[in-house]
Amino acid sequence: MKQTELKDILLETDLPVAYMAFREPDIPDLPFIVYQDIGSDNFGADNKVFYPQTKIQIDLITRFHSEETEKIVEAVLDGHDLFWQRDPDFDSGEDYYRVTYEVTI
């Protein structure tokens, strides 16, 4: 799967989606999703990369904690057979909630 395909999948949430960040003046109201490449998780054999994989961090940014919005994101990821790990956080300095999902593509 390519990152462009992942973006199309994330757009199925009906939330605004951007790679890394939205740029001014096009920053949408919350909630929105940003995602980025955070490295590789390759499988090797015979001293070579046998099966390349990319780790992707998907951040759901919301003003308030929203289990409903999280469930929408999780259902979309599940619907495309993407195994995910979830890590919620509150950024008090910016006053928003961030739920980070990590997937490997």
PETARA-V242914 format. One record per pair of residues at least 24 apart in sequence whose ideal C-beta (glycine too) atoms are under 10 Angstrom apart, sorted by the first residue. I is the first residue (numbers start at 0). J is the second residue. Records with the same first field share a line. If there is no record, write none. Layout:
I: J ; J
//
This chain:
0: 52 ; 53 ; 55 ; 79 ; 81 ; 102 ; 103 ; 104
1: 53 ; 104
2: 34 ; 35 ; 36 ; 53 ; 55 ; 104
4: 79 ; 104
5: 34 ; 53 ; 55 ; 57 ; 76 ; 79 ; 81 ; 102 ; 104
6: 32 ; 34
7: 79
8: 57 ; 75 ; 76 ; 78 ; 79 ; 81 ; 102 ; 104
9: 33 ; 34 ; 55 ; 57 ; 59 ; 72 ; 75 ; 76 ; 79 ; 100
10: 75
11: 71 ; 72 ; 74 ; 75 ; 76 ; 78 ; 79
12: 59 ; 68 ; 71 ; 72 ; 73 ; 74 ; 75 ; 76
13: 71 ; 75
14: 59 ; 60 ; 61 ; 68 ; 71 ; 72 ; 75
15: 60
16: 57
19: 58
20: 58
21: 60
27: 60
28: 62
29: 59 ; 60 ; 61 ; 62 ; 63 ; 65 ; 68 ; 95 ; 96
30: 59 ; 60 ; 61 ; 62 ; 63 ; 65 ; 68 ; 69 ; 71 ; 72 ; 95 ; 96 ; 98
31: 58 ; 59 ; 60 ; 61
32: 57 ; 58 ; 59 ; 60 ; 68 ; 72 ; 98 ; 100
33: 57 ; 58 ; 59 ; 60 ; 97
34: 58 ; 59 ; 99 ; 100 ; 102
36: 104
37: 99 ; 101
39: 103
40: 101 ; 103 ; 104
51: 104
52: 103 ; 104
53: 102 ; 103 ; 104
54: 101 ; 102 ; 103 ; 104
55: 81 ; 83 ; 100 ; 101 ; 102 ; 103 ; 104
56: 86 ; 99 ; 100 ; 101 ; 102
57: 81 ; 83 ; 85 ; 98 ; 99 ; 100 ; 101 ; 102
58: 86 ; 88 ; 97 ; 98 ; 99 ; 100
59: 85 ; 87 ; 96 ; 97 ; 98 ; 99 ; 100
60: 90 ; 93 ; 95 ; 96 ; 97 ; 98 ; 99
61: 95 ; 96 ; 97 ; 98
62: 94 ; 95 ; 96
63: 95 ; 96
64: 89 ; 96 ; 98
65: 96 ; 98
66: 98
68: 96 ; 98
69: 96 ; 98 ; 100
72: 98 ; 100
73: 98 ; 100
76: 100 ; 102
79: 104
//
